[in-house]
Amino acid sequence: MSGIRILAIALIVAGILGLVYGSFSYTRETHEAKVGPIELSVKDKETVNIPVWAGVGAIVIGGVLLVFGSRKR
């Protein structure tokens, strides 16, 4: 399997996942303090929205690479 074909399949899968889920969240530690035996930390939950056009674009580009990228000249 060539590198272009693997990239094309990865783009298609990423585009489908982006359309299905639409966003993903992660937790980030922003502040941490130690005062004697007491430890304090602040965690922020961040959400990243994935635009629909990015998901569709990844699927289209992956499809084009899959069809035309593996042709031999």
Phi and psi restraints in degrees (range 20) as a CNS / XPLOR table:
assign (resid 1 and name C) (resid 2 and name N)
       (resid 2 and name CA) (resid 2 and name C) 1.0 -78.8 20.0 2
assign (resid 2 and name N) (resid 2 and name CA)
       (resid 2 and name C) (resid 3 and name N) 1.0 163.7 20.0 2
assign (resid 2 and name C) (resid 3 and name N)
       (resid 3 and name CA) (resid 3 and name C) 1.0 -64.6 20.0 2
assign (resid 3 and name N) (resid 3 and name CA)
       (resid 3 and name C) (resid 4 and name N) 1.0 -35.4 20.0 2
assign (resid 3 and name C) (resid 4 and name N)
       (resid 4 and name CA) (resid 4 and name C) 1.0 -66.4 20.0 2
assign (resid 4 and name N) (resid 4 and name CA)
       (resid 4 and name C) (resid 5 and name N) 1.0 -39.7 20.0 2
assign (resid 4 and name C) (resid 5 and name N)
       (resid 5 and name CA) (resid 5 and name C) 1.0 -65.9 20.0 2
assign (resid 5 and name N) (resid 5 and name CA)
       (resid 5 and name C) (resid 6 and name N) 1.0 -40.5 20.0 2
assign (resid 5 and name C) (resid 6 and name N)
       (resid 6 and name CA) (resid 6 and name C) 1.0 -64.7 20.0 2
assign (resid 6 and name N) (resid 6 and name CA)
       (resid 6 and name C) (resid 7 and name N) 1.0 -43.2 20.0 2
assign (resid 6 and name C) (resid 7 and name N)
       (resid 7 and name CA) (resid 7 and name C) 1.0 -61.8 20.0 2
assign (resid 7 and name N) (resid 7 and name CA)
       (resid 7 and name C) (resid 8 and name N) 1.0 -41.9 20.0 2
assign (resid 7 and name C) (resid 8 and name N)
       (resid 8 and name CA) (resid 8 and name C) 1.0 -62.4 20.0 2
assign (resid 8 and name N) (resid 8 and name CA)
       (resid 8 and name C) (resid 9 and name N) 1.0 -45.3 20.0 2
assign (resid 8 and name C) (resid 9 and name N)
       (resid 9 and name CA) (resid 9 and name C) 1.0 -65.8 20.0 2
assign (resid 9 and name N) (resid 9 and name CA)
       (resid 9 and name C) (resid 10 and name N) 1.0 -39.6 20.0 2
assign (resid 9 and name C) (resid 10 and name N)
       (resid 10 and name CA) (resid 10 and name C) 1.0 -64.3 20.0 2
assign (resid 10 and name N) (resid 10 and name CA)
       (resid 10 and name C) (resid 11 and name N) 1.0 -39.9 20.0 2
assign (resid 10 and name C) (resid 11 and name N)
       (resid 11 and name CA) (resid 11 and name C) 1.0 -65.0 20.0 2
assign (resid 11 and name N) (resid 11 and name CA)
       (resid 11 and name C) (resid 12 and name N) 1.0 -41.1 20.0 2
assign (resid 11 and name C) (resid 12 and name N)
       (resid 12 and name CA) (resid 12 and name C) 1.0 -63.8 20.0 2
assign (resid 12 and name N) (resid 12 and name CA)
       (resid 12 and name C) (resid 13 and name N) 1.0 -45.3 20.0 2
assign (resid 12 and name C) (resid 13 and name N)
       (resid 13 and name CA) (resid 13 and name C) 1.0 -64.4 20.0 2
assign (resid 13 and name N) (resid 13 and name CA)
       (resid 13 and name C) (resid 14 and name N) 1.0 -43.6 20.0 2
assign (resid 13 and name C) (resid 14 and name N)
       (resid 14 and name CA) (resid 14 and name C) 1.0 -63.4 20.0 2
assign (resid 14 and name N) (resid 14 and name CA)
       (resid 14 and name C) (resid 15 and name N) 1.0 -39.2 20.0 2
assign (resid 14 and name C) (resid 15 and name N)
       (resid 15 and name CA) (resid 15 and name C) 1.0 -64.8 20.0 2
assign (resid 15 and name N) (resid 15 and name CA)
       (resid 15 and name C) (resid 16 and name N) 1.0 -41.9 20.0 2
assign (resid 15 and name C) (resid 16 and name N)
       (resid 16 and name CA) (resid 16 and name C) 1.0 -65.1 20.0 2
assign (resid 16 and name N) (resid 16 and name CA)
       (resid 16 and name C) (resid 17 and name N) 1.0 -44.0 20.0 2
assign (resid 16 and name C) (resid 17 and name N)
       (resid 17 and name CA) (resid 17 and name C) 1.0 -63.2 20.0 2
assign (resid 17 and name N) (resid 17 and name CA)
       (resid 17 and name C) (resid 18 and name N) 1.0 -38.5 20.0 2
assign (resid 17 and name C) (resid 18 and name N)
       (resid 18 and name CA) (resid 18 and name C) 1.0 -63.8 20.0 2
assign (resid 18 and name N) (resid 18 and name CA)
       (resid 18 and name C) (resid 19 and name N) 1.0 -38.1 20.0 2
assign (resid 18 and name C) (resid 19 and name N)
       (resid 19 and name CA) (resid 19 and name C) 1.0 -72.8 20.0 2
assign (resid 19 and name N) (resid 19 and name CA)
       (resid 19 and name C) (resid 20 and name N) 1.0 -38.0 20.0 2
assign (resid 19 and name C) (resid 20 and name N)
       (resid 20 and name CA) (resid 20 and name C) 1.0 -70.6 20.0 2
assign (resid 20 and name N) (resid 20 and name CA)
       (resid 20 and name C) (resid 21 and name N) 1.0 -48.1 20.0 2
assign (resid 20 and name C) (resid 21 and name N)
       (resid 21 and name CA) (resid 21 and name C) 1.0 -89.0 20.0 2
assign (resid 21 and name N) (resid 21 and name CA)
       (resid 21 and name C) (resid 22 and name N) 1.0 -38.8 20.0 2
assign (resid 21 and name C) (resid 22 and name N)
       (resid 22 and name CA) (resid 22 and name C) 1.0 78.1 20.0 2
assign (resid 22 and name N) (resid 22 and name CA)
       (resid 22 and name C) (resid 23 and name N) 1.0 -24.5 20.0 2
assign (resid 22 and name C) (resid 23 and name N)
       (resid 23 and name CA) (resid 23 and name C) 1.0 -164.2 20.0 2
assign (resid 23 and name N) (resid 23 and name CA)
       (resid 23 and name C) (resid 24 and name N) 1.0 164.5 20.0 2
assign (resid 23 and name C) (resid 24 and name N)
       (resid 24 and name CA) (resid 24 and name C) 1.0 -142.9 20.0 2
assign (resid 24 and name N) (resid 24 and name CA)
       (resid 24 and name C) (resid 25 and name N) 1.0 153.9 20.0 2
assign (resid 24 and name C) (resid 25 and name N)
       (resid 25 and name CA) (resid 25 and name C) 1.0 -119.8 20.0 2
assign (resid 25 and name N) (resid 25 and name CA)
       (resid 25 and name C) (resid 26 and name N) 1.0 151.9 20.0 2
assign (resid 25 and name C) (resid 26 and name N)
       (resid 26 and name CA) (resid 26 and name C) 1.0 -147.6 20.0 2
assign (resid 26 and name N) (resid 26 and name CA)
       (resid 26 and name C) (resid 27 and name N) 1.0 157.6 20.0 2
assign (resid 26 and name C) (resid 27 and name N)
       (resid 27 and name CA) (resid 27 and name C) 1.0 -107.0 20.0 2
assign (resid 27 and name N) (resid 27 and name CA)
       (resid 27 and name C) (resid 28 and name N) 1.0 133.5 20.0 2
assign (resid 27 and name C) (resid 28 and name N)
       (resid 28 and name CA) (resid 28 and name C) 1.0 -125.0 20.0 2
assign (resid 28 and name N) (resid 28 and name CA)
       (resid 28 and name C) (resid 29 and name N) 1.0 130.7 20.0 2
assign (resid 28 and name C) (resid 29 and name N)
       (resid 29 and name CA) (resid 29 and name C) 1.0 -82.5 20.0 2
assign (resid 29 and name N) (resid 29 and name CA)
       (resid 29 and name C) (resid 30 and name N) 1.0 123.0 20.0 2
assign (resid 29 and name C) (resid 30 and name N)
       (resid 30 and name CA) (resid 30 and name C) 1.0 -103.5 20.0 2
assign (resid 30 and name N) (resid 30 and name CA)
       (resid 30 and name C) (resid 31 and name N) 1.0 -38.5 20.0 2
assign (resid 30 and name C) (resid 31 and name N)
       (resid 31 and name CA) (resid 31 and name C) 1.0 -134.2 20.0 2
assign (resid 31 and name N) (resid 31 and name CA)
       (resid 31 and name C) (resid 32 and name N) 1.0 144.5 20.0 2
assign (resid 31 and name C) (resid 32 and name N)
       (resid 32 and name CA) (resid 32 and name C) 1.0 -143.6 20.0 2
assign (resid 32 and name N) (resid 32 and name CA)
       (resid 32 and name C) (resid 33 and name N) 1.0 136.2 20.0 2
assign (resid 32 and name C) (resid 33 and name N)
       (resid 33 and name CA) (resid 33 and name C) 1.0 -140.1 20.0 2
assign (resid 33 and name N) (resid 33 and name CA)
       (resid 33 and name C) (resid 34 and name N) 1.0 140.7 20.0 2
assign (resid 33 and name C) (resid 34 and name N)
       (resid 34 and name CA) (resid 34 and name C) 1.0 -120.8 20.0 2
assign (resid 34 and name N) (resid 34 and name CA)
       (resid 34 and name C) (resid 35 and name N) 1.0 119.4 20.0 2
assign (resid 34 and name C) (resid 35 and name N)
       (resid 35 and name CA) (resid 35 and name C) 1.0 -122.8 20.0 2
assign (resid 35 and name N) (resid 35 and name CA)
       (resid 35 and name C) (resid 36 and name N) 1.0 97.2 20.0 2
assign (resid 35 and name C) (resid 36 and name N)
       (resid 36 and name CA) (resid 36 and name C) 1.0 62.5 20.0 2
assign (resid 36 and name N) (resid 36 and name CA)
       (resid 36 and name C) (resid 37 and name N) 1.0 -128.2 20.0 2
assign (resid 36 and name C) (resid 37 and name N)
       (resid 37 and name CA) (resid 37 and name C) 1.0 -83.3 20.0 2
assign (resid 37 and name N) (resid 37 and name CA)
       (resid 37 and name C) (resid 38 and name N) 1.0 -2.8 20.0 2
assign (resid 37 and name C) (resid 38 and name N)
       (resid 38 and name CA) (resid 38 and name C) 1.0 -97.1 20.0 2
assign (resid 38 and name N) (resid 38 and name CA)
       (resid 38 and name C) (resid 39 and name N) 1.0 131.5 20.0 2
assign (resid 38 and name C) (resid 39 and name N)
       (resid 39 and name CA) (resid 39 and name C) 1.0 -117.0 20.0 2
assign (resid 39 and name N) (resid 39 and name CA)
       (resid 39 and name C) (resid 40 and name N) 1.0 131.9 20.0 2
assign (resid 39 and name C) (resid 40 and name N)
       (resid 40 and name CA) (resid 40 and name C) 1.0 -121.7 20.0 2
assign (resid 40 and name N) (resid 40 and name CA)
       (resid 40 and name C) (resid 41 and name N) 1.0 140.1 20.0 2
assign (resid 40 and name C) (resid 41 and name N)
       (resid 41 and name CA) (resid 41 and name C) 1.0 -145.6 20.0 2
assign (resid 41 and name N) (resid 41 and name CA)
       (resid 41 and name C) (resid 42 and name N) 1.0 146.6 20.0 2
assign (resid 41 and name C) (resid 42 and name N)
       (resid 42 and name CA) (resid 42 and name C) 1.0 -113.9 20.0 2
assign (resid 42 and name N) (resid 42 and name CA)
       (resid 42 and name C) (resid 43 and name N) 1.0 128.8 20.0 2
assign (resid 42 and name C) (resid 43 and name N)
       (resid 43 and name CA) (resid 43 and name C) 1.0 -118.2 20.0 2
assign (resid 43 and name N) (resid 43 and name CA)
       (resid 43 and name C) (resid 44 and name N) 1.0 128.2 20.0 2
assign (resid 43 and name C) (resid 44 and name N)
       (resid 44 and name CA) (resid 44 and name C) 1.0 -106.1 20.0 2
assign (resid 44 and name N) (resid 44 and name CA)
       (resid 44 and name C) (resid 45 and name N) 1.0 135.5 20.0 2
assign (resid 44 and name C) (resid 45 and name N)
       (resid 45 and name CA) (resid 45 and name C) 1.0 -95.4 20.0 2
assign (resid 45 and name N) (resid 45 and name CA)
       (resid 45 and name C) (resid 46 and name N) 1.0 119.9 20.0 2
assign (resid 45 and name C) (resid 46 and name N)
       (resid 46 and name CA) (resid 46 and name C) 1.0 -107.1 20.0 2
assign (resid 46 and name N) (resid 46 and name CA)
       (resid 46 and name C) (resid 47 and name N) 1.0 142.0 20.0 2
assign (resid 46 and name C) (resid 47 and name N)
       (resid 47 and name CA) (resid 47 and name C) 1.0 -121.7 20.0 2
assign (resid 47 and name N) (resid 47 and name CA)
       (resid 47 and name C) (resid 48 and name N) 1.0 131.4 20.0 2
assign (resid 47 and name C) (resid 48 and name N)
       (resid 48 and name CA) (resid 48 and name C) 1.0 -112.7 20.0 2
assign (resid 48 and name N) (resid 48 and name CA)
       (resid 48 and name C) (resid 49 and name N) 1.0 119.9 20.0 2
assign (resid 48 and name C) (resid 49 and name N)
       (resid 49 and name CA) (resid 49 and name C) 1.0 -88.9 20.0 2
assign (resid 49 and name N) (resid 49 and name CA)
       (resid 49 and name C) (resid 50 and name N) 1.0 136.0 20.0 2
assign (resid 49 and name C) (resid 50 and name N)
       (resid 50 and name CA) (resid 50 and name C) 1.0 -102.4 20.0 2
assign (resid 50 and name N) (resid 50 and name CA)
       (resid 50 and name C) (resid 51 and name N) 1.0 118.6 20.0 2
assign (resid 50 and name C) (resid 51 and name N)
       (resid 51 and name CA) (resid 51 and name C) 1.0 -64.8 20.0 2
assign (resid 51 and name N) (resid 51 and name CA)
       (resid 51 and name C) (resid 52 and name N) 1.0 148.2 20.0 2
assign (resid 51 and name C) (resid 52 and name N)
       (resid 52 and name CA) (resid 52 and name C) 1.0 -61.5 20.0 2
assign (resid 52 and name N) (resid 52 and name CA)
       (resid 52 and name C) (resid 53 and name N) 1.0 -38.9 20.0 2
assign (resid 52 and name C) (resid 53 and name N)
       (resid 53 and name CA) (resid 53 and name C) 1.0 -62.8 20.0 2
assign (resid 53 and name N) (resid 53 and name CA)
       (resid 53 and name C) (resid 54 and name N) 1.0 -31.0 20.0 2
assign (resid 53 and name C) (resid 54 and name N)
       (resid 54 and name CA) (resid 54 and name C) 1.0 -69.9 20.0 2
assign (resid 54 and name N) (resid 54 and name CA)
       (resid 54 and name C) (resid 55 and name N) 1.0 -40.1 20.0 2
assign (resid 54 and name C) (resid 55 and name N)
       (resid 55 and name CA) (resid 55 and name C) 1.0 -65.5 20.0 2
assign (resid 55 and name N) (resid 55 and name CA)
       (resid 55 and name C) (resid 56 and name N) 1.0 -45.8 20.0 2
assign (resid 55 and name C) (resid 56 and name N)
       (resid 56 and name CA) (resid 56 and name C) 1.0 -65.1 20.0 2
assign (resid 56 and name N) (resid 56 and name CA)
       (resid 56 and name C) (resid 57 and name N) 1.0 -41.5 20.0 2
assign (resid 56 and name C) (resid 57 and name N)
       (resid 57 and name CA) (resid 57 and name C) 1.0 -62.3 20.0 2
assign (resid 57 and name N) (resid 57 and name CA)
       (resid 57 and name C) (resid 58 and name N) 1.0 -40.1 20.0 2
assign (resid 57 and name C) (resid 58 and name N)
       (resid 58 and name CA) (resid 58 and name C) 1.0 -64.8 20.0 2
assign (resid 58 and name N) (resid 58 and name CA)
       (resid 58 and name C) (resid 59 and name N) 1.0 -39.7 20.0 2
assign (resid 58 and name C) (resid 59 and name N)
       (resid 59 and name CA) (resid 59 and name C) 1.0 -65.7 20.0 2
assign (resid 59 and name N) (resid 59 and name CA)
       (resid 59 and name C) (resid 60 and name N) 1.0 -43.6 20.0 2
assign (resid 59 and name C) (resid 60 and name N)
       (resid 60 and name CA) (resid 60 and name C) 1.0 -65.4 20.0 2
assign (resid 60 and name N) (resid 60 and name CA)
       (resid 60 and name C) (resid 61 and name N) 1.0 -47.1 20.0 2
assign (resid 60 and name C) (resid 61 and name N)
       (resid 61 and name CA) (resid 61 and name C) 1.0 -63.9 20.0 2
assign (resid 61 and name N) (resid 61 and name CA)
       (resid 61 and name C) (resid 62 and name N) 1.0 -40.8 20.0 2
assign (resid 61 and name C) (resid 62 and name N)
       (resid 62 and name CA) (resid 62 and name C) 1.0 -62.5 20.0 2
assign (resid 62 and name N) (resid 62 and name CA)
       (resid 62 and name C) (resid 63 and name N) 1.0 -40.5 20.0 2
assign (resid 62 and name C) (resid 63 and name N)
       (resid 63 and name CA) (resid 63 and name C) 1.0 -64.8 20.0 2
assign (resid 63 and name N) (resid 63 and name CA)
       (resid 63 and name C) (resid 64 and name N) 1.0 -42.1 20.0 2
assign (resid 63 and name C) (resid 64 and name N)
       (resid 64 and name CA) (resid 64 and name C) 1.0 -63.9 20.0 2
assign (resid 64 and name N) (resid 64 and name CA)
       (resid 64 and name C) (resid 65 and name N) 1.0 -43.9 20.0 2
assign (resid 64 and name C) (resid 65 and name N)
       (resid 65 and name CA) (resid 65 and name C) 1.0 -63.6 20.0 2
assign (resid 65 and name N) (resid 65 and name CA)
       (resid 65 and name C) (resid 66 and name N) 1.0 -38.1 20.0 2
assign (resid 65 and name C) (resid 66 and name N)
       (resid 66 and name CA) (resid 66 and name C) 1.0 -66.1 20.0 2
assign (resid 66 and name N) (resid 66 and name CA)
       (resid 66 and name C) (resid 67 and name N) 1.0 -39.3 20.0 2
assign (resid 66 and name C) (resid 67 and name N)
       (resid 67 and name CA) (resid 67 and name C) 1.0 -80.3 20.0 2
assign (resid 67 and name N) (resid 67 and name CA)
       (resid 67 and name C) (resid 68 and name N) 1.0 -49.1 20.0 2
assign (resid 67 and name C) (resid 68 and name N)
       (resid 68 and name CA) (resid 68 and name C) 1.0 -98.6 20.0 2
assign (resid 68 and name N) (resid 68 and name CA)
       (resid 68 and name C) (resid 69 and name N) 1.0 -18.4 20.0 2
assign (resid 68 and name C) (resid 69 and name N)
       (resid 69 and name CA) (resid 69 and name C) 1.0 -75.5 20.0 2
assign (resid 69 and name N) (resid 69 and name CA)
       (resid 69 and name C) (resid 70 and name N) 1.0 -25.4 20.0 2
assign (resid 69 and name C) (resid 70 and name N)
       (resid 70 and name CA) (resid 70 and name C) 1.0 -97.7 20.0 2
assign (resid 70 and name N) (resid 70 and name CA)
       (resid 70 and name C) (resid 71 and name N) 1.0 4.0 20.0 2
assign (resid 70 and name C) (resid 71 and name N)
       (resid 71 and name CA) (resid 71 and name C) 1.0 -73.6 20.0 2
assign (resid 71 and name N) (resid 71 and name CA)
       (resid 71 and name C) (resid 72 and name N) 1.0 139.0 20.0 2
assign (resid 71 and name C) (resid 72 and name N)
       (resid 72 and name CA) (resid 72 and name C) 1.0 -93.1 20.0 2
assign (resid 72 and name N) (resid 72 and name CA)
       (resid 72 and name C) (resid 73 and name N) 1.0 140.6 20.0 2
